[in-house]
Amino acid sequence: MKKFKRAFALIGAVLLILLYVSTFVFALFDHSASLGLLKASIACTILLPVLLYAYALVCKASRKDDDDSE
């Protein structure tokens, strides 16, 4: 389980870095579609950590329930 959590955290960190880079790139370009992409990138930058945290809480709660049943 510990290796899974580390891999999950690493994937989440890489995704966040890519989102930060894409946000920066979309902010620099002056193209008609870049404003929509910038908004989507900012939204994903906010939502991804929230979803990762929620997933971690669910995993923690389900593991605790499994330990209680034994």
Number of C-alpha atoms within 10 A of each C-alpha: 6 7 8 9 12 11 12 13 14 12 12 15 13 11 16 17 13 14 21 16 13 17 21 14 13 19 16 11 12 9 10 8 10 16 14 12 16 20 14 14 21 16 13 18 19 13 12 15 15 12 12 14 12 12 12 15 12 12 13 11 11 12 11 11 11 9 8 8 6 5
